[in-house]
Amino acid sequence: MRLIAELRRCPTCQRWAGSRRIGDDGHQVELDPAQPRGNCTEGPWHGSSRGPRNACGQWLKWECIAPPVTDDCSAPPKA
């Protein structure tokens, strides 16, 4: 069973130090269900254990998450 972290939650933050990996699509962050918690490092909750439902106002997107895909080819040319 996979545990997927939601964007803007602690496990998707650059400052979260738990065990995680990027899913096959490059956007989802997968957690080990047996160890879904990790410490906040250098954030407002520094040193505290944070889980998949935790969040804060100083979230930084984890650098391993791929940028959103945009389809610029579908837009009509600008006149």
QUIJOMO-V893782 format. One record per backbone hydrogen bond with DSSP energy under -0.5 kcal/mol. CO is the residue of the C=O (numbers start at 1). NH is the residue of the N-H. E is the energy in kcal/mol with one decimal. If there is no record, write none. Layout:
co->CO nh->NH e->E
co->CO nh->NH e->E
This chain:
co->2 nh->4 e->-0.5
co->3 nh->31 e->-3.2
co->5 nh->29 e->-0.7
co->6 nh->9 e->-1.4
co->9 nh->12 e->-2.4
co->10 nh->13 e->-2.2
co->12 nh->62 e->-2.5
co->13 nh->16 e->-1.5
co->15 nh->41 e->-2.4
co->19 nh->32 e->-0.7
co->21 nh->30 e->-3.2
co->23 nh->26 e->-1.9
co->26 nh->66 e->-3.2
co->28 nh->23 e->-3.4
co->28 nh->30 e->-0.6
co->29 nh->5 e->-2.9
co->30 nh->21 e->-1.9
co->31 nh->3 e->-1.1
co->31 nh->33 e->-0.7
co->32 nh->35 e->-1.8
co->33 nh->36 e->-0.5
co->38 nh->50 e->-3.4
co->39 nh->17 e->-2.6
co->40 nh->42 e->-0.5
co->40 nh->47 e->-3.3
co->43 nh->46 e->-1.8
co->45 nh->40 e->-0.5
co->45 nh->48 e->-2.7
co->48 nh->40 e->-1.9
co->50 nh->38 e->-2.2
co->51 nh->54 e->-1.3
co->54 nh->10 e->-3.0
co->56 nh->59 e->-0.7
co->60 nh->14 e->-3.3
co->62 nh->65 e->-2.0
co->70 nh->72 e->-0.8
co->71 nh->74 e->-1.1
co->72 nh->75 e->-0.8
